[in-house]
Amino acid sequence: MVRAWASAAFVLLSLVGGCGSTTGGTVASSGSPFNATDIAWLQLAEALHARALPMLALAPGRSASPELVELAGRLAEEHGEGRERLRALLPRNAGENPHAGHDMPGMPTADDLEALRGLRGKKFDRRFVPLVRAYLDQLVLVAEGEQRSGASEEVRRLAATMARAHEAELARLAGAG
């Protein structure tokens, strides 16, 4: 229930809120296969991936868990590739990514990264796992909103594919953490 409400809130905010129907100063044109939700999802998911990659890079050499190190490495590779897929789909007129510089749910903050840099072993793992979980949860949540409200079939399919992958990653994280 909470997830459904939060997902609906994302869609509503994408359409009328601070990240509104404009996307970096542009609006999806009426002839475009993309609506504001498609563009907002592509930008938000790309920004989430970009912000998480430095966090994932910290696991080797700091984590006490070989499973977490392996998971972080796999996530970093897959999400780096996913970020490129997201960017490739963005229309040229989408403008700058308005989500890139903001701290939003699921994004590790500069303070989170600084704290992780100062930790090793189980202390690192105790801080790292909830941050990765929040990141993956948010990716699933916004992908669900895209699947319900996006206009582009290609973007909705990508959101569905990514949501399934992120849910599987959450299950692996539960086993590794």
Contacts in CASP RR format, 6 or more apart in sequence:
PFRMAT RR
TARGET T0000
AUTHOR 0000-0000-0000
METHOD contacts of the structure
MODEL  1
MVRAWASAAFVLLSLVGGCGSTTGGTVASSGSPFNATDIAWLQLAEALHA
RALPMLALAPGRSASPELVELAGRLAEEHGEGRERLRALLPRNAGENPHA
GHDMPGMPTADDLEALRGLRGKKFDRRFVPLVRAYLDQLVLVAEGEQRSG
ASEEVRRLAATMARAHEAELARLAGAG
3 141 0 8 1.000
3 144 0 8 1.000
6 141 0 8 1.000
7 141 0 8 1.000
7 142 0 8 1.000
7 144 0 8 1.000
7 145 0 8 1.000
7 148 0 8 1.000
8 145 0 8 1.000
10 141 0 8 1.000
10 142 0 8 1.000
10 145 0 8 1.000
11 37 0 8 1.000
11 145 0 8 1.000
11 148 0 8 1.000
11 149 0 8 1.000
13 19 0 8 1.000
13 20 0 8 1.000
14 20 0 8 1.000
14 21 0 8 1.000
14 36 0 8 1.000
14 37 0 8 1.000
14 40 0 8 1.000
14 41 0 8 1.000
14 44 0 8 1.000
14 149 0 8 1.000
15 21 0 8 1.000
15 36 0 8 1.000
15 37 0 8 1.000
15 149 0 8 1.000
19 40 0 8 1.000
19 44 0 8 1.000
19 98 0 8 1.000
19 99 0 8 1.000
20 36 0 8 1.000
20 40 0 8 1.000
21 27 0 8 1.000
21 28 0 8 1.000
21 36 0 8 1.000
22 36 0 8 1.000
23 36 0 8 1.000
23 39 0 8 1.000
23 40 0 8 1.000
23 43 0 8 1.000
23 94 0 8 1.000
23 95 0 8 1.000
23 98 0 8 1.000
24 94 0 8 1.000
24 95 0 8 1.000
24 96 0 8 1.000
24 97 0 8 1.000
24 98 0 8 1.000
25 95 0 8 1.000
26 93 0 8 1.000
26 94 0 8 1.000
26 95 0 8 1.000
27 36 0 8 1.000
28 34 0 8 1.000
28 35 0 8 1.000
28 36 0 8 1.000
28 38 0 8 1.000
28 39 0 8 1.000
28 91 0 8 1.000
29 93 0 8 1.000
32 91 0 8 1.000
33 151 0 8 1.000
33 152 0 8 1.000
33 153 0 8 1.000
33 154 0 8 1.000
34 91 0 8 1.000
34 151 0 8 1.000
34 152 0 8 1.000
34 155 0 8 1.000
35 149 0 8 1.000
35 150 0 8 1.000
35 151 0 8 1.000
35 152 0 8 1.000
37 145 0 8 1.000
37 146 0 8 1.000
37 149 0 8 1.000
37 150 0 8 1.000
37 151 0 8 1.000
38 146 0 8 1.000
38 150 0 8 1.000
38 151 0 8 1.000
38 152 0 8 1.000
38 155 0 8 1.000
38 156 0 8 1.000
39 90 0 8 1.000
39 91 0 8 1.000
39 94 0 8 1.000
41 142 0 8 1.000
41 143 0 8 1.000
41 145 0 8 1.000
41 146 0 8 1.000
41 150 0 8 1.000
41 155 0 8 1.000
41 159 0 8 1.000
42 86 0 8 1.000
42 87 0 8 1.000
42 89 0 8 1.000
42 90 0 8 1.000
42 94 0 8 1.000
42 155 0 8 1.000
43 90 0 8 1.000
43 94 0 8 1.000
43 97 0 8 1.000
43 98 0 8 1.000
43 99 0 8 1.000
43 100 0 8 1.000
44 99 0 8 1.000
44 104 0 8 1.000
44 142 0 8 1.000
45 86 0 8 1.000
45 139 0 8 1.000
45 142 0 8 1.000
45 143 0 8 1.000
45 159 0 8 1.000
45 162 0 8 1.000
46 83 0 8 1.000
46 86 0 8 1.000
46 87 0 8 1.000
46 90 0 8 1.000
46 97 0 8 1.000
46 99 0 8 1.000
46 100 0 8 1.000
47 97 0 8 1.000
47 99 0 8 1.000
47 100 0 8 1.000
47 101 0 8 1.000
47 102 0 8 1.000
47 104 0 8 1.000
47 107 0 8 1.000
48 99 0 8 1.000
48 104 0 8 1.000
48 106 0 8 1.000
48 107 0 8 1.000
48 135 0 8 1.000
48 138 0 8 1.000
48 139 0 8 1.000
48 142 0 8 1.000
49 79 0 8 1.000
49 80 0 8 1.000
49 82 0 8 1.000
49 83 0 8 1.000
49 86 0 8 1.000
50 83 0 8 1.000
50 100 0 8 1.000
51 107 0 8 1.000
51 108 0 8 1.000
52 75 0 8 1.000
52 79 0 8 1.000
52 107 0 8 1.000
52 108 0 8 1.000
52 132 0 8 1.000
52 135 0 8 1.000
53 76 0 8 1.000
53 79 0 8 1.000
53 80 0 8 1.000
53 83 0 8 1.000
54 108 0 8 1.000
54 113 0 8 1.000
55 108 0 8 1.000
55 112 0 8 1.000
55 113 0 8 1.000
55 116 0 8 1.000
55 128 0 8 1.000
55 131 0 8 1.000
55 132 0 8 1.000
55 135 0 8 1.000
56 72 0 8 1.000
56 73 0 8 1.000
56 75 0 8 1.000
56 76 0 8 1.000
56 79 0 8 1.000
56 132 0 8 1.000
57 72 0 8 1.000
57 76 0 8 1.000
58 72 0 8 1.000
58 113 0 8 1.000
58 116 0 8 1.000
58 117 0 8 1.000
58 124 0 8 1.000
58 128 0 8 1.000
59 68 0 8 1.000
59 69 0 8 1.000
59 71 0 8 1.000
59 72 0 8 1.000
59 73 0 8 1.000
59 124 0 8 1.000
59 128 0 8 1.000
60 69 0 8 1.000
60 72 0 8 1.000
60 73 0 8 1.000
61 69 0 8 1.000
61 120 0 8 1.000
62 116 0 8 1.000
62 119 0 8 1.000
62 120 0 8 1.000
62 121 0 8 1.000
62 124 0 8 1.000
62 128 0 8 1.000
63 69 0 8 1.000
63 72 0 8 1.000
63 121 0 8 1.000
63 124 0 8 1.000
63 125 0 8 1.000
63 128 0 8 1.000
64 120 0 8 1.000
64 121 0 8 1.000
64 122 0 8 1.000
64 124 0 8 1.000
64 125 0 8 1.000
65 125 0 8 1.000
65 176 0 8 1.000
65 177 0 8 1.000
67 175 0 8 1.000
67 176 0 8 1.000
67 177 0 8 1.000
68 125 0 8 1.000
68 128 0 8 1.000
68 129 0 8 1.000
68 176 0 8 1.000
68 177 0 8 1.000
70 176 0 8 1.000
71 132 0 8 1.000
71 169 0 8 1.000
71 172 0 8 1.000
71 173 0 8 1.000
71 176 0 8 1.000
72 128 0 8 1.000
72 132 0 8 1.000
75 132 0 8 1.000
75 169 0 8 1.000
78 165 0 8 1.000
82 162 0 8 1.000
85 158 0 8 1.000
86 158 0 8 1.000
89 152 0 8 1.000
89 154 0 8 1.000
89 155 0 8 1.000
89 158 0 8 1.000
103 109 0 8 1.000
104 138 0 8 1.000
105 134 0 8 1.000
105 138 0 8 1.000
106 131 0 8 1.000
106 134 0 8 1.000
106 135 0 8 1.000
106 137 0 8 1.000
106 138 0 8 1.000
107 135 0 8 1.000
107 138 0 8 1.000
108 116 0 8 1.000
108 131 0 8 1.000
108 135 0 8 1.000
112 127 0 8 1.000
112 131 0 8 1.000
115 127 0 8 1.000
116 124 0 8 1.000
116 127 0 8 1.000
116 128 0 8 1.000
116 131 0 8 1.000
118 124 0 8 1.000
119 127 0 8 1.000
125 177 0 8 1.000
129 173 0 8 1.000
129 177 0 8 1.000
132 173 0 8 1.000
133 170 0 8 1.000
133 173 0 8 1.000
136 166 0 8 1.000
136 169 0 8 1.000
136 170 0 8 1.000
136 173 0 8 1.000
137 170 0 8 1.000
139 162 0 8 1.000
139 163 0 8 1.000
139 166 0 8 1.000
140 163 0 8 1.000
140 166 0 8 1.000
140 167 0 8 1.000
140 170 0 8 1.000
143 159 0 8 1.000
143 160 0 8 1.000
143 162 0 8 1.000
143 163 0 8 1.000
143 166 0 8 1.000
144 159 0 8 1.000
144 163 0 8 1.000
145 159 0 8 1.000
146 155 0 8 1.000
146 156 0 8 1.000
146 159 0 8 1.000
147 156 0 8 1.000
147 159 0 8 1.000
147 160 0 8 1.000
147 163 0 8 1.000
150 156 0 8 1.000
END
